Each structure stands twice: as C-alpha cells, then as structure tokens.
Amino acid sequence: MSEQLLTLLTGVLSKNACISTEPEVLAMYLQGTEGLENFQEKKRNIFALIKVSKQTDVKAVLTLANELSANSELRFTLYPVSTGKNWGYGTSQPAEIGEHIILLDLSLLNNISYFDEELGLVTLEPGVTQQQLSNFLIENDYPYMVPVTGAGPDCSILANALERGYGITPYTDHFSAVNSIQGYWADGSCFQSAVNTLDQSTEQVVDKTYKWGLGPYLDGLFTQSSFGVVTQMTIRLAKIKPAFTSFFIQLADDELMEQAIPLIRKTLQDYEGIVGSINLMDQRRVLSMFAKNPNGNEQHKVMSDSDVKQLAKQQQTPSWTIVGSIYGSKSVVKAVKTEINNLFKQIPCKRIYSTSPVLVVVNKFINALPKWLVKRVAILTMIAQQMDSFDKGKAIMLGRPNKVALKLAYWRNPESEQLDPEELSPSNDNCGLLWYAPLITMKASIMRDYVNFIRTTCPKYNIEPFITFTNLKHDCVDSTIPIVFDLTNPKAVEDAHNCLKELVTEGLKKGFVPYRLNIDQQQWLLDKEQPFWQTVNKLKQVLDPNAVLSLGRYNPK
C-alpha cells in the first residue's frame, strides 16, 4: 500500500514538494510538550510527511485524498500544520489517533506576496513567521508592528490568527485584524470572498481592506475548525507610533488586587486604542521570568511560601504586577501617562515607566560594565538579567519578536541551565507544558474567586500556580495558567494532566470556560450531542464529505 500511495502522491505534487516516511523525521513531528502519549491506548502515528512549497499542492493533495477516500487500502487523511509550534495545545501532533495520517507541513509556504506601505496591509502564507515578517519590515524600513505573541519568533503569524490568538500590541485580537482569507475547503474546492470574486479591477485590493465581505461571513469557519486549509491571509498591521511608554504598576499587598481591577477596567475603557491590552501577573508568575527554580533537582515540587518570600525579596518582586503600554503622539502619550499615574494613586502602589530616567541610567551603567564583572557579582547579574528581560518585554510591546517568554516552559526542565537562551525550542528540549486558558468576567469578586481556585487546585498536583490575567477588553479577561512539568517524569506527567482536568471540570461549574483547547481536551470535553456541535458536524459533512481533513480537531465524534 505504502509504495503505491507514495507514487500517487508524487504524481500530483510539484517537483519541489517533499515526501518523507523516514521514522526519525516523523518522530520529530510527534514530539510535543504535552505528554499525551502517556494517556492513549494507541499512540499517535504519522504515515508520511508532505512539505509543500506551492499553494496548488494543497489543492492537489486534498483532491487526491477525496478521490481515494473509498479505497480502504489507499485511503488517507491530512493534518495540516503551519510551523508546528503550537506548544501546549498539541505542538505538531495530529488530533486524530488512526491509520494513514499524512502530516501536511506548510512551513515552506512562506511568501509575503503583497504589502501596502500606505495602508499597512500585508498578505502572507502559513509559513511566514513572526521573525520573517519582522525582518521584512525592518529591511524595507516599513513603520509597522508585527502581531507578536509569547510563543516566539519562529511561530506562524497566520496560524496564530486562525487559533484566535492575541498579543499585547495595539491590535490585541489577531483574528480581528484579518481582512481576507484564501484557501481550500476539505473537498478541494477553492475559497475566496464574494468581494474578491466580483472585483474586476487589475489590482483587486478592495477585498484586502474589508473584513466582512459580502453575504454570509464564511472566513470565520476556518478558525478553530477542520473545514479547510488557509493558504494566504491579508492582515492589517498596527503602525509604529511616534511615542511609546510601557508601565509597570506594582502592588505589594495581595489584597490590593480587588482595588486595582476597577482601575484597570477604567483605563481600558477611557483609553481604548491608546492603551493596548493590560496584563496582571501574580508574584510567582513574575518570579518565573527572573528567578531560578529553588527546588533544584527536586523539580516536581511547588515552591514553599518561604521560598517565594525569599525569592521575592531578592528580586524585589511585588504580590501583583500590572503591565501595559501606551501608544500615540508625544503629547498623547504624555497626557495618558499622567492620567494613568493619577488614577493609580488612589491605591498604594509603585508606578514605573519605561521612559523613567532611572531605568535608562541603570541600563547604561550595566551595559558599560565588563561582562566578566557582571557575571561574578550576584547583584549585578540579577540586575542585568532583569534589565534584559525588561528590554525584551518592551520590544514585544513594540512588535519585535523574541524568546523572552519561552523561559517559562523551562521552569521544571532539568537541562535548562545548559541551554542557549537564543535557541530555545520547548518541544525539542523536552519541556512539559500544558495550558489552562479560561475566559473570566472582569469583576473583582469573580477574579478573586478564580485566584483562590487556582491557588487551591494546582498545588494538589504539584503544579506551580502561575497566574496571568490578560485584559482583552474592559469586560473580558483571558487567564493563562501554564501547567509546567518535567516531561521525563511519568508521575509529573500524570499530575499535570489530572490538574488540567480538574481545573477545567471544576472551573466550568464556576463559569470559567476555556477559549481554546488542546487536541486531547477537544475529544473528552466537547459533547457531540449539543446543538452547537451538531451544527458543526453538519457543516463538516458538507465541506468534508469524505472525512479527509484534520479529523478530531474541534469536531467531537
């Protein structure tokens, strides 16, 4: 069967496409941070890998899959990935556990085919990474920001938008910045908007400028679904503003959180479009960015209160840290900075701004010192690390990707000290990471209930309760709880999955509903008998009548 199918695939693909069945190659794609194989009676497997470099190859392989769907010997299903770095949600592993799965790697589809400097519109393919777009903008001196995420420079722009990801730059909701999609439904038929179809002009630009198109809005069917494959997307980029400052508001007392919530909400309401999203991080989460795990070789252990207290004193880390950014003209940024400063004076807190002369002087001082001296003197090492993280965090707010946030995944990685910080790759480096990412109503009492829930549940499973709230709008918060564990320790893997399961099942009873699920959760949590998923299945039957694409992905059986 294998040789005949490979021959058929070779016959329909362009000469630059690559097909591999080498076990060591396939094994790389089955690496993940989730430890899912520990809980499956039958392991995920991939029959073959296809790397395509032309959009027409996607149509060709979809068409072949449909043509062979009735042949029990030659039938195969496709699972597309963009760059395969969906860490914590499945990485590049297929959602389905079955036979004859072919992974469709789209990373070589990495063309930036259109850019309008005047309008800030860019059309790109699935393989275009945050770093590639950043390089493109910098090399051409285009004054626009990359819609960055903490996942790092090597991750796909397009895939993050289709997963409805978000960031901290001005266009927080990444799919909301998507104006146009082109691709193929699972049956191999082409998709483009009605506006594009009707446009008889030579340039056909208008479709790239208007998100909603004409008639029923179908573009959204490509997000968090298994209905089709997107081969190009036009997104709107945020322009670099003349002035910028980030702010860090530190709350020394844990109980001040409730008083800070209404102030964060007012900031988001009053300065929408000027202030980006705002992050609220607890002490343990901030410590994970700067400090080393104090448990050393005993990785599978939660920090004690005394550990946290000692580290917080060393790192001067408060109970809560509010992080946000202001974008605009110099006068607007100055005025809003003053307004925010006055607003938060209502509560006891320390307010720090990236434009502070003190920070500028400290940074210059550290950079002027010999590197050998900084490494030898503990206090200088700590300050240097903090300033480096601060600078990289600021860069992300300005739309410049880096790997500063990836350090989190290595909190319980025994090999983390030996790894190059510029070469981090959680799946390759054997990191254990899952995510609990529920939506929380932005009310102080509800958020406190949630904090107590996390702090009570996670330690039961030896999971560190790292808490981040990302305030997407004044009424909605997404919280991200990284479940970080030692992937080489079977007990730690079991604890991590049990922790996530309790967080989800008990959280639902409290109204904490995830906005995104990993490939395992999509099977046990989603109920195919519910009207919503019945509708999804009806659409799946129409758009993928032969069941050839991404089986099991947001499509409960």
C-alpha positions as CSV (number, residue, x, y, z in Angstrom):
1,M,0.0,0.0,0.0
2,S,2.7,2.5,1.0
3,E,4.7,2.4,-2.2
4,Q,1.6,2.8,-4.3
5,L,0.3,5.7,-2.3
6,L,3.6,7.4,-2.3
7,T,3.7,7.0,-6.1
8,L,0.3,8.6,-6.4
9,L,1.3,11.5,-4.1
10,T,4.5,12.1,-6.1
11,G,2.4,12.2,-9.3
12,V,0.1,15.0,-8.1
13,L,2.6,17.2,-6.3
14,S,5.0,19.7,-7.8
15,K,8.7,18.8,-8.1
16,N,9.7,21.0,-5.1
17,A,7.4,19.2,-2.7
18,C,9.0,16.8,-0.3
19,I,7.6,13.5,0.9
20,S,9.1,11.5,3.8
21,T,8.3,8.3,5.6
22,E,11.6,8.2,7.5
23,P,10.9,7.2,11.1
24,E,13.4,9.7,12.5
25,V,11.8,12.6,10.5
26,L,8.2,11.6,11.6
27,A,9.3,11.2,15.2
28,M,10.4,14.9,15.2
29,Y,6.8,15.9,14.3
30,L,5.4,13.7,17.1
31,Q,7.4,15.5,19.7
32,G,5.3,17.7,21.9
33,T,5.3,19.4,25.3
34,E,2.0,17.8,26.3
35,G,2.9,14.2,27.2
36,L,-0.3,12.9,25.5
37,E,1.2,9.6,24.7
38,N,1.1,8.6,28.3
39,F,-2.7,8.6,28.3
40,Q,-3.5,7.0,24.9
41,E,-4.2,3.3,24.5
42,K,-3.0,3.7,20.9
43,K,-0.2,6.1,20.2
44,R,-0.5,8.8,17.6
45,N,1.3,8.0,14.4
46,I,2.0,9.6,11.0
47,F,2.2,7.5,7.8
48,A,4.1,10.2,6.0
49,L,5.1,13.8,5.9
50,I,4.5,16.1,3.0
51,K,6.2,19.5,2.8
52,V,4.7,21.7,0.1
53,S,6.0,25.0,-1.4
54,K,3.2,25.9,-3.7
55,Q,-0.4,26.7,-2.8
56,T,-1.6,24.5,-5.7
57,D,0.0,21.5,-4.0
58,V,-2.5,21.9,-1.2
59,K,-5.4,21.5,-3.6
60,A,-3.7,18.6,-5.4
61,V,-3.3,16.6,-2.2
62,L,-6.8,17.4,-1.0
63,T,-8.2,16.3,-4.3
64,L,-6.3,13.0,-4.2
65,A,-7.4,12.3,-0.6
66,N,-11.0,12.7,-1.7
67,E,-10.6,10.6,-4.8
68,L,-9.0,7.7,-2.7
69,S,-11.5,8.0,0.2
70,A,-13.5,5.0,-0.9
71,N,-10.4,2.8,-1.3
72,S,-9.8,1.1,2.0
73,E,-6.2,0.3,1.1
74,L,-5.1,3.7,-0.2
75,R,-7.4,6.0,1.9
76,F,-5.5,8.6,3.9
77,T,-6.3,11.7,6.0
78,L,-4.5,15.0,6.1
79,Y,-3.5,17.1,9.1
80,P,-2.0,20.5,8.2
81,V,0.4,22.5,10.4
82,S,1.9,25.8,9.6
83,T,5.2,25.8,11.6
84,G,4.2,23.1,14.1
85,K,5.0,25.1,17.2
86,N,1.6,25.1,18.9
87,W,3.2,24.3,22.2
88,G,1.0,23.2,25.0
89,Y,-2.0,22.6,22.7
90,G,-0.7,19.7,20.6
91,T,2.5,21.1,19.0
92,S,2.6,19.5,15.5
93,Q,0.8,16.2,16.5
94,P,-2.4,15.2,14.7
95,A,-5.6,15.4,16.7
96,E,-6.7,12.1,15.4
97,I,-5.4,8.7,16.5
98,G,-5.7,6.5,13.5
99,E,-4.1,4.9,10.5
100,H,-2.7,6.5,7.3
101,I,-2.5,10.1,8.6
102,I,-0.3,12.3,6.5
103,L,1.0,15.5,8.1
104,L,0.9,18.4,5.7
105,D,3.7,20.8,6.6
106,L,3.0,24.3,5.2
107,S,6.2,25.9,6.6
108,L,7.7,26.2,3.1
109,L,4.7,28.3,2.0
110,N,6.4,31.4,3.3
111,N,5.9,34.1,0.8
112,I,4.9,37.7,1.6
113,S,3.1,38.3,-1.6
114,Y,1.7,41.8,-1.1
115,F,2.4,44.8,1.1
116,D,0.9,48.2,1.0
117,E,3.1,50.7,2.9
118,E,0.4,53.4,2.8
119,L,-2.4,51.2,4.2
120,G,-0.3,48.8,6.3
121,L,-1.8,45.7,4.7
122,V,0.3,42.5,4.2
123,T,-0.6,39.3,2.5
124,L,1.3,36.2,3.8
125,E,1.3,32.4,3.6
126,P,1.2,29.9,6.5
127,G,4.9,29.5,6.9
128,V,5.6,33.2,7.4
129,T,6.9,33.5,11.0
130,Q,7.0,36.5,13.4
131,Q,10.7,36.9,12.7
132,Q,10.4,36.7,8.9
133,L,7.8,39.5,8.9
134,S,9.8,41.5,11.4
135,N,12.9,41.2,9.1
136,F,10.8,42.2,6.1
137,L,9.5,45.3,7.8
138,I,12.9,46.3,9.2
139,E,14.8,45.7,6.0
140,N,12.4,47.8,4.0
141,D,12.1,50.5,6.7
142,Y,8.3,50.0,6.9
143,P,7.0,51.6,10.2
144,Y,4.6,48.8,11.3
145,M,4.5,46.3,14.1
146,V,4.5,42.5,13.9
147,P,1.5,41.0,15.8
148,V,3.8,39.2,18.2
149,T,3.0,36.5,20.8
150,G,5.0,35.0,23.6
151,A,5.4,31.8,21.6
152,G,8.4,33.2,19.9
153,P,9.9,34.4,16.6
154,D,9.7,31.0,14.9
155,C,5.9,30.7,15.1
156,S,3.4,31.3,12.3
157,I,1.5,34.6,12.1
158,L,-1.3,33.0,10.1
159,A,-1.8,30.0,12.4
160,N,-2.0,32.1,15.5
161,A,-4.7,34.2,13.9
162,L,-6.7,31.1,13.0
163,E,-6.4,29.9,16.6
164,R,-7.8,33.2,17.6
165,G,-4.7,34.1,19.4
166,Y,-3.9,37.5,20.9
167,G,-1.0,39.7,21.9
168,I,-0.1,42.9,23.7
169,T,0.4,45.2,20.8
170,P,-2.4,47.7,19.7
171,Y,-4.2,45.1,17.6
172,T,-4.7,42.7,20.5
173,D,-7.1,40.3,18.9
174,H,-5.2,38.9,16.0
175,F,-8.1,37.4,14.0
176,S,-9.9,40.8,14.3
177,A,-7.0,42.2,12.2
178,V,-7.6,39.6,9.4
179,N,-9.3,41.2,6.5
180,S,-9.1,38.5,3.8
181,I,-8.6,34.7,3.5
182,Q,-8.0,32.5,0.6
183,G,-7.7,28.7,0.7
184,Y,-9.4,25.4,0.0
185,W,-12.3,23.6,1.7
186,A,-11.6,20.0,2.7
187,D,-13.3,18.7,-0.5
188,G,-10.7,20.5,-2.6
189,S,-12.8,23.4,-3.8
190,C,-11.4,26.9,-3.7
191,F,-12.4,29.7,-1.3
192,Q,-12.2,33.4,-1.7
193,S,-14.6,36.1,-0.7
194,A,-17.5,37.3,-2.8
195,V,-15.9,40.7,-2.9
196,N,-12.8,39.3,-4.5
197,T,-14.9,37.3,-6.9
198,L,-16.8,40.3,-8.1
199,D,-13.8,42.7,-8.3
200,Q,-12.9,43.1,-11.9
201,S,-10.0,45.5,-11.4
202,T,-6.5,44.6,-12.1
203,E,-5.1,45.0,-8.6
204,Q,-8.0,43.5,-6.7
205,V,-7.1,45.4,-3.5
206,V,-10.5,46.2,-2.0
207,D,-11.0,42.7,-0.6
208,K,-7.8,43.1,1.4
209,T,-9.2,46.2,3.1
210,Y,-12.6,45.0,4.3
211,K,-13.1,42.1,6.7
212,W,-16.7,41.2,6.4
213,G,-17.0,40.8,2.6
214,L,-20.5,40.3,1.0
215,G,-23.1,37.8,2.0
216,P,-22.7,35.3,4.9
217,Y,-19.4,35.6,6.6
218,L,-17.6,32.3,5.9
219,D,-14.0,33.3,6.7
220,G,-14.6,32.6,10.4
221,L,-15.3,28.9,9.5
222,F,-11.5,28.4,9.0
223,T,-10.8,29.3,12.6
224,Q,-10.6,26.6,15.3
225,S,-12.0,24.1,12.8
226,S,-11.3,21.3,10.4
227,F,-13.2,22.6,7.5
228,G,-10.4,23.8,5.2
229,V,-6.8,24.9,4.7
230,V,-5.9,28.6,4.5
231,T,-3.1,29.2,2.0
232,Q,-2.9,33.0,2.3
233,M,-4.2,35.7,4.5
234,T,-4.2,39.5,4.4
235,I,-3.9,41.2,7.8
236,R,-3.9,44.8,8.9
237,L,-0.8,45.9,10.8
238,A,-0.6,48.4,13.6
239,K,1.6,51.4,12.7
240,I,4.5,52.3,14.9
241,K,3.5,55.5,16.8
242,P,5.7,58.5,17.3
243,A,5.8,57.8,21.0
244,F,5.5,54.9,23.3
245,T,5.9,54.0,27.0
246,S,5.2,50.8,28.9
247,F,4.1,51.0,32.5
248,F,4.6,48.6,35.4
249,I,2.4,49.1,38.4
250,Q,3.4,47.1,41.5
251,L,1.1,46.1,44.3
252,A,2.9,45.0,47.4
253,D,-0.2,43.6,49.1
254,D,-2.1,40.6,47.6
255,E,-5.4,42.1,48.8
256,L,-5.0,45.2,46.7
257,M,-5.9,43.2,43.6
258,E,-9.6,43.9,44.1
259,Q,-9.0,47.6,44.3
260,A,-6.8,47.5,41.1
261,I,-9.4,45.7,38.9
262,P,-11.8,48.7,38.5
263,L,-8.8,51.0,37.7
264,I,-7.6,48.6,35.0
265,R,-11.1,48.5,33.6
266,K,-11.4,52.3,33.6
267,T,-8.0,52.6,31.8
268,L,-9.1,50.2,29.1
269,Q,-12.5,52.0,28.7
270,D,-11.1,55.5,28.7
271,Y,-8.1,55.0,26.6
272,E,-9.2,52.4,24.1
273,G,-6.9,52.5,21.1
274,I,-4.2,54.2,23.0
275,V,-3.5,51.7,25.7
276,G,-3.0,48.1,24.5
277,S,-4.1,45.1,26.4
278,I,-3.1,45.0,30.1
279,N,-1.5,42.0,31.9
280,L,-2.0,41.4,35.6
281,M,0.5,38.8,36.9
282,D,0.9,37.4,40.3
283,Q,4.2,37.1,42.2
284,R,5.0,33.5,41.3
285,R,4.4,34.2,37.6
286,V,6.8,37.2,37.6
287,L,9.4,35.2,39.6
288,S,9.4,32.5,36.9
289,M,10.6,35.2,34.4
290,F,13.6,36.2,36.5
291,A,14.5,33.6,39.2
292,K,15.8,30.1,39.1
293,N,13.7,27.2,40.4
294,P,14.8,27.0,44.1
295,N,13.9,23.3,44.3
296,G,16.9,22.4,42.2
297,N,16.9,18.6,41.4
298,E,13.6,18.2,43.2
299,Q,11.8,19.7,40.2
300,H,8.5,18.0,40.9
301,K,7.7,20.3,43.8
302,V,5.8,23.5,44.4
303,M,7.7,26.5,45.9
304,S,7.0,26.9,49.6
305,D,5.8,30.2,50.9
306,S,9.2,30.8,52.4
307,D,10.8,30.1,49.0
308,V,8.6,32.6,47.4
309,K,9.2,35.2,50.1
310,Q,12.9,34.8,49.8
311,L,13.0,35.0,46.0
312,A,10.6,37.9,46.0
313,K,12.9,39.8,48.4
314,Q,16.0,39.0,46.3
315,Q,14.2,40.0,43.0
316,Q,12.2,42.8,44.6
317,T,9.0,41.3,43.2
318,P,5.6,42.5,44.4
319,S,2.4,40.5,45.0
320,W,0.9,41.7,41.8
321,T,2.4,43.4,38.7
322,I,0.2,45.3,36.2
323,V,1.9,45.7,32.8
324,G,0.6,47.8,29.9
325,S,1.6,50.1,27.1
326,I,0.7,53.5,25.8
327,Y,0.9,54.3,22.1
328,G,0.4,57.7,20.3
329,S,1.9,61.1,19.6
330,K,4.3,62.5,22.2
331,S,1.6,64.8,23.6
332,V,-1.0,62.0,23.8
333,V,1.4,59.5,25.5
334,K,2.5,62.2,28.0
335,A,-1.1,63.1,28.8
336,V,-2.3,59.5,29.2
337,K,0.7,58.6,31.3
338,T,-0.2,61.4,33.6
339,E,-3.8,60.3,33.7
340,I,-2.9,56.7,34.5
341,N,-0.4,57.8,37.1
342,N,-3.1,59.9,38.8
343,L,-5.7,57.1,38.5
344,F,-3.5,54.5,40.3
345,K,-2.5,57.0,43.0
346,Q,-5.8,56.0,44.6
347,I,-4.3,52.8,45.9
348,P,-0.9,52.1,47.5
349,C,1.4,51.0,44.6
350,K,4.7,51.7,42.9
351,R,4.5,53.1,39.3
352,I,7.4,52.5,36.9
353,Y,7.5,53.7,33.3
354,S,9.9,52.5,30.6
355,T,10.9,56.1,29.9
356,S,12.0,56.7,33.5
357,P,15.4,58.3,33.7
358,V,16.4,55.9,36.5
359,L,15.8,52.9,34.3
360,V,17.7,54.5,31.4
361,V,20.7,55.2,33.7
362,V,20.7,51.8,35.2
363,N,20.6,50.1,31.8
364,K,23.6,52.3,30.6
365,F,25.5,51.5,33.7
366,I,25.1,47.8,33.4
367,N,25.9,47.8,29.7
368,A,29.1,49.8,30.4
369,L,30.5,47.2,32.9
370,P,32.8,44.4,31.8
371,K,30.8,41.2,31.2
372,W,33.1,39.2,33.4
373,L,32.4,41.5,36.3
374,V,28.6,41.3,35.8
375,K,28.8,37.5,35.8
376,R,30.9,37.4,39.0
377,V,28.9,39.8,41.2
378,A,25.5,38.3,42.1
379,I,23.6,41.6,42.5
380,L,24.9,42.9,39.1
381,T,24.0,39.5,37.5
382,M,20.4,39.9,38.9
383,I,20.1,43.5,37.7
384,A,21.5,42.6,34.3
385,Q,19.0,39.8,33.9
386,Q,16.1,41.9,34.9
387,M,17.1,44.7,32.6
388,D,17.5,42.3,29.7
389,S,14.0,40.8,30.3
390,F,12.6,44.3,30.7
391,D,14.1,45.4,27.3
392,K,12.9,42.2,25.6
393,G,9.4,42.7,27.1
394,K,9.4,46.2,25.8
395,A,10.5,45.0,22.4
396,I,7.5,42.7,22.2
397,M,5.2,45.6,23.1
398,L,6.7,47.4,20.1
399,G,6.0,44.4,17.8
400,R,9.6,42.9,17.8
401,P,9.6,39.2,18.4
402,N,12.0,37.4,20.8
403,K,12.1,34.4,23.1
404,V,11.9,36.1,26.5
405,A,8.5,34.5,27.3
406,L,9.7,31.0,26.4
407,K,11.8,30.7,29.6
408,L,8.6,29.9,31.4
409,A,8.4,26.5,29.7
410,Y,11.8,25.6,31.2
411,W,10.9,26.1,34.9
412,R,11.0,22.4,35.5
413,N,13.4,21.3,32.8
414,P,16.4,19.7,34.4
415,E,18.6,20.7,31.4
416,S,17.6,24.4,31.3
417,E,20.9,25.7,32.7
418,Q,22.8,24.2,29.8
419,L,20.6,25.5,27.0
420,D,21.3,28.6,24.9
421,P,18.6,31.2,25.6
422,E,18.6,32.1,22.0
423,E,18.0,28.6,20.8
424,L,15.0,27.6,23.0
425,S,12.5,25.2,21.5
426,P,10.2,23.6,24.1
427,S,9.3,20.5,22.1
428,N,12.9,19.8,21.0
429,D,14.2,20.5,24.6
430,N,11.8,18.0,26.2
431,C,9.8,20.7,28.2
432,G,6.5,19.7,29.7
433,L,3.8,22.3,29.1
434,L,0.0,22.4,29.0
435,W,-2.3,25.4,29.2
436,Y,-5.5,26.2,31.1
437,A,-6.9,29.3,29.3
438,P,-10.4,30.2,30.6
439,L,-12.4,33.4,30.0
440,I,-13.1,35.3,33.2
441,T,-15.7,38.1,33.6
442,M,-13.8,41.2,34.6
443,K,-15.3,41.7,38.0
444,A,-13.1,41.8,41.1
445,S,-15.1,39.3,43.1
446,I,-15.1,36.8,40.3
447,M,-11.4,37.2,39.6
448,R,-10.6,36.7,43.3
449,D,-12.7,33.6,43.3
450,Y,-10.7,32.4,40.3
451,V,-7.3,33.2,42.0
452,N,-8.3,31.2,45.1
453,F,-9.5,28.3,42.8
454,I,-6.1,28.2,41.0
455,R,-4.1,28.5,44.2
456,T,-6.0,25.7,45.9
457,T,-6.1,23.3,42.9
458,C,-2.7,23.5,41.3
459,P,-0.6,22.6,44.4
460,K,-2.7,19.4,45.0
461,Y,-1.0,18.1,41.8
462,N,2.5,19.6,42.5
463,I,1.8,22.3,39.8
464,E,3.1,25.8,40.4
465,P,0.1,28.2,40.4
466,F,1.4,30.8,38.0
467,I,-1.4,33.3,37.3
468,T,-1.7,35.8,34.4
469,F,-4.8,37.8,33.5
470,T,-4.7,39.4,30.1
471,N,-7.4,42.1,30.0
472,L,-8.6,41.9,26.3
473,K,-11.4,44.4,26.8
474,H,-12.9,46.2,29.8
475,D,-15.4,43.4,30.3
476,C,-13.5,40.2,29.4
477,V,-10.3,38.7,30.7
478,D,-8.4,35.7,29.5
479,S,-6.3,34.0,32.1
480,T,-3.4,31.8,31.1
481,I,-2.3,29.2,33.6
482,P,0.9,27.4,32.3
483,I,1.0,23.9,33.7
484,V,4.7,23.3,33.7
485,F,6.1,19.9,34.5
486,D,9.0,17.5,34.0
487,L,8.2,15.6,30.8
488,T,10.7,12.9,31.7
489,N,8.9,12.1,35.0
490,P,5.8,9.8,34.4
491,K,4.4,10.9,37.8
492,A,4.8,14.5,36.9
493,V,3.1,14.0,33.5
494,E,0.2,12.2,35.2
495,D,-0.2,15.0,37.8
496,A,-0.1,17.7,35.1
497,H,-3.0,16.1,33.1
498,N,-5.0,15.4,36.3
499,C,-4.5,19.0,37.3
500,L,-5.7,20.4,34.0
501,K,-8.7,18.1,34.0
502,E,-9.8,19.3,37.5
503,L,-9.2,22.9,36.6
504,V,-11.4,22.5,33.5
505,T,-14.2,20.4,35.0
506,E,-14.5,22.3,38.3
507,G,-13.8,25.7,36.6
508,L,-16.8,25.1,34.3
509,K,-19.1,24.9,37.3
510,K,-17.8,28.4,38.3
511,G,-18.3,29.9,34.9
512,F,-14.6,29.7,33.9
513,V,-14.8,28.5,30.3
514,P,-11.7,27.9,28.1
515,Y,-11.4,29.8,24.9
516,R,-9.0,27.3,23.5
517,L,-8.4,23.5,24.0
518,N,-5.6,21.1,23.3
519,I,-6.1,18.2,20.9
520,D,-6.9,15.8,23.8
521,Q,-9.4,18.0,25.5
522,Q,-11.3,18.5,22.3
523,Q,-12.2,14.8,22.4
524,W,-13.3,14.3,26.0
525,L,-14.7,17.8,26.8
526,L,-16.8,18.6,23.8
527,D,-20.2,16.9,23.6
528,K,-21.3,16.0,20.0
529,E,-24.9,15.8,21.1
530,Q,-25.1,19.5,22.0
531,P,-26.8,21.6,19.3
532,F,-23.7,23.7,18.6
533,W,-21.5,20.7,17.9
534,Q,-24.4,19.0,15.9
535,T,-24.3,22.1,13.7
536,V,-20.5,21.8,13.4
537,N,-20.8,18.2,12.3
538,K,-23.4,19.1,9.7
539,L,-21.0,21.7,8.3
540,K,-18.2,19.1,8.4
541,Q,-20.3,16.7,6.4
542,V,-20.9,19.3,3.7
543,L,-17.4,20.7,3.5
544,D,-15.6,17.5,4.1
545,P,-18.0,14.8,2.8
546,N,-15.2,12.1,2.7
547,A,-13.7,12.9,6.1
548,V,-10.2,13.5,4.9
549,L,-9.1,16.7,6.8
550,S,-8.0,17.2,10.4
551,L,-10.3,14.6,11.9
552,G,-10.9,15.2,15.6
553,R,-9.9,18.9,15.5
554,Y,-12.8,20.8,17.2
555,N,-15.0,18.1,15.8
556,P,-16.1,15.7,18.6
557,K,-17.0,12.2,17.5
